[in-house]
Amino acid sequence: MATTHTFVFPEPAAGRRLDHFLADQFPEFSRSQIKKLIDEQRVLVGGRAVKAGERLKGGESLSVEIPSPVPVEPQAQDIALSVLYEDSHLIVIDKPAGLVVHPAAGHSSGTLVNALLHHCGDLAGIGGELRPGIVHRLDKDTSGVMVAAKNDLAHQHLAAQFKAHSIRRHYLALVHGLVTADCGEIDRPIGRHAVERKKMSSRGSRGRRAVTHWRVVKRYDRDRLTLLDLTLETGRTHQIRVHFADLNLPLVGDAVYGSSSRTHSLVDTELRRLVQKLGRQALHARLLGFVHPATGAAVEFQSLPPSDLQDILAYLDGKYLREGQG
């Protein structure tokens, strides 16, 4: 059944676009899904249908109808999953690099959703257009821990935690360049790139607040590389990759926000070979912690970096240890 959410637009937010405001209220939905709701007149302002770009003054009553999930294209596929934890409410998996999370243009099959449909017969809503079991995403070429909800209650509970920034998310990243400070914070808004629409940027005028906390794990001085532990306060698309590229510290192997010249500039031929073999950004979601939606217990799940990334780190550690700098 469809559900309807009603609330009053806050006066301090006066002047904001309706679609931008709703994107903040429903973080589990993409901007295109929000726009679809508005275009289908499922969003009413003071009882009337409006456009996505409507700017509100404050005090208006809003009504948002969320339709029930309807079957769409994704089909169950027998794709191997590395399951870290599973119960009747949720499933936590260790996503491999190269696996797309959700079907989209160019990836109608072979995704995590297809795999979950096969694995979880009780995964309610995973095939729905607007309320998939996917609560958050990792980029195709980012590996690591993810959680998916099996029912609406779990989905809503987890989505609320992501919205409140109470989810613990730690990433491991190897970046080009030497980070001199031991820890810090990046607070730069991120939005769609003005020209290259498949990229994100922190230089646009319509970005949403994005905060990344970082801590140096190890510096590899002569190779001018730094291993970082990252904590996300927000979860914008490509957030880590954009933030560090903007600081001229692109992730090793990132062909979108980095540069192949940074790989070619690596003097150590074996290190260069290992990075080329990696063929993607050196980014791994190593830890995910949240409150279980049914039990209320704080739970935490971790995974080790995949072998291709571990090979690079092991090579660097061994090299610096042999040279007396480990």
Secondary structure, DSSP 8 states (H G I E B T S, - for coil): --EEEEEE--GGGTT-BHHHHHHHH-TTS-HHHHHHHHHTT-EEETTEE--TT-B--SS-EEEEEE------S---------EEEE-SSEEEEEE-TT--SS-BTTBSSSSHHHHHHHH-TT-TTTT-SS--SB-S---TT-EEEEEEESSHHHHHHHHHHHHTT-SEEEEEEEEES---SSEEEEE--BEE-SS-TTSEESSSSS-B--EEEEEEEEEEGGGTEEEEEEEESS--TTHHHHHHHHTT--BTT-TTTS-HHHHHT---HHHHHHHHHH-S--EEEEEEEEE-TTT--EEEEE----HHHHHHHHHHHHHHHHTT--
